[in-house]
Amino acid sequence: MSEAKFTPGPWVAFKGAGWCVSRPNAKMAHMVGMHANFSMVAAESDDEKEAEANAHLIAAAPELYEALADLVKVLEMAFPSLDNTKSVKSALSALAKARGET
C-alpha cells in the first residue's frame, strides 16, 4: 500500500454560508476559500441535511482512512487467507481510491 498524501486530520465540519469542512493552517486540494490561516472546502448540496451529512463525512475521512488501513493490516496479519475475500478487496480498493490510485 502506498503512502497517503492528503492533508491529515483533524478536520472540522461547521455551518457558515453553507456547510463546510476546515482544517486550520492547512492547504487543501479543493479549496473553496481562504480566510487568514484557515482553509475550507464546501460540502455542497441543495438539501440542508444532506449538506450537513456530507460535511461530517468529509471531516471524518482522515480518521476513517486510518481506521480502515489499520483494520486491514490487523486482518492480513491475523488471517492471511482473508486477503482474497470480497471485504478485504473492497477495503483495499477504497483505500487506493482515497490515495488517488486507479
C-alpha positions as CSV (number, residue, x, y, z in Angstrom):
1,M,0.0,0.0,0.0
2,S,1.4,3.4,-1.0
3,E,1.5,6.3,1.4
4,A,-1.4,8.7,1.6
5,K,-0.6,12.2,0.5
6,F,-3.8,14.0,1.7
7,T,-4.0,16.5,4.5
8,P,-4.2,14.7,7.8
9,G,-7.0,15.4,10.2
10,P,-8.4,16.6,12.4
11,W,-10.9,18.3,10.1
12,V,-14.0,20.1,11.5
13,A,-17.5,20.4,10.0
14,F,-19.2,23.8,10.5
15,K,-22.0,25.9,9.2
16,G,-21.1,29.2,7.6
17,A,-22.9,30.4,4.4
18,G,-23.4,26.6,3.9
19,W,-21.9,23.5,5.4
20,C,-18.1,23.5,5.1
21,V,-15.1,21.5,6.3
22,S,-12.0,23.1,7.5
23,R,-8.6,22.4,9.0
24,P,-6.8,25.4,10.5
25,N,-3.4,26.2,9.0
26,A,-3.6,23.7,6.2
27,K,-3.8,23.8,2.4
28,M,-6.5,21.6,0.8
29,A,-6.6,20.3,-2.7
30,H,-10.1,21.6,-3.5
31,M,-10.0,24.9,-1.5
32,V,-13.2,27.0,-1.9
33,G,-12.0,30.0,0.2
34,M,-9.1,31.1,2.3
35,H,-9.6,33.2,5.4
36,A,-6.5,34.2,7.3
37,N,-4.8,30.9,8.2
38,F,-7.9,28.9,7.6
39,S,-8.7,26.7,4.5
40,M,-12.1,25.3,3.8
41,V,-13.9,23.1,1.4
42,A,-17.7,23.2,0.7
43,A,-19.9,20.2,1.3
44,E,-22.4,21.2,-1.3
45,S,-26.0,20.0,-1.7
46,D,-29.3,21.6,-2.4
47,D,-30.6,19.8,0.7
48,E,-29.5,21.2,4.1
49,K,-29.5,17.9,5.9
50,E,-27.6,16.2,3.1
51,A,-25.0,19.1,3.0
52,E,-24.5,18.7,6.8
53,A,-24.1,14.9,6.4
54,N,-21.6,15.5,3.6
55,A,-19.6,17.9,5.8
56,H,-19.4,15.4,8.7
57,L,-18.4,12.6,6.3
58,I,-15.6,14.7,4.7
59,A,-14.4,15.8,8.2
60,A,-14.2,12.2,9.3
61,A,-12.4,11.0,6.2
62,P,-8.8,11.1,7.6
63,E,-9.8,9.1,10.7
64,L,-11.9,6.7,8.6
65,Y,-8.9,6.1,6.2
66,E,-6.6,5.4,9.1
67,A,-9.0,3.1,10.9
68,L,-9.7,1.1,7.7
69,A,-6.0,0.9,6.9
70,D,-5.2,-0.3,10.5
71,L,-8.1,-2.8,10.4
72,V,-6.8,-4.3,7.0
73,K,-3.3,-4.6,8.4
74,V,-4.6,-6.5,11.5
75,L,-6.8,-8.8,9.4
76,E,-4.0,-9.5,7.0
77,M,-1.6,-10.4,9.8
78,A,-4.1,-12.4,11.8
79,F,-5.9,-14.1,8.9
80,P,-3.7,-14.2,5.8
81,S,-6.3,-16.3,4.0
82,L,-8.7,-13.4,4.1
83,D,-6.6,-11.4,1.5
84,N,-8.8,-12.6,-1.3
85,T,-12.2,-12.0,0.3
86,K,-14.6,-9.5,-1.1
87,S,-14.5,-7.4,2.1
88,V,-10.7,-7.1,2.2
89,K,-10.6,-6.4,-1.6
90,S,-13.3,-3.7,-1.1
91,A,-11.3,-2.1,1.7
92,L,-8.1,-2.1,-0.2
93,S,-9.9,-0.6,-3.2
94,A,-11.4,2.1,-1.1
95,L,-8.0,3.0,0.4
96,A,-6.5,3.1,-3.1
97,K,-9.3,5.4,-4.3
98,A,-8.7,7.7,-1.3
99,R,-5.0,7.9,-2.4
100,G,-6.0,8.8,-6.0
101,E,-4.9,5.5,-7.4
102,T,-6.9,3.6,-10.0
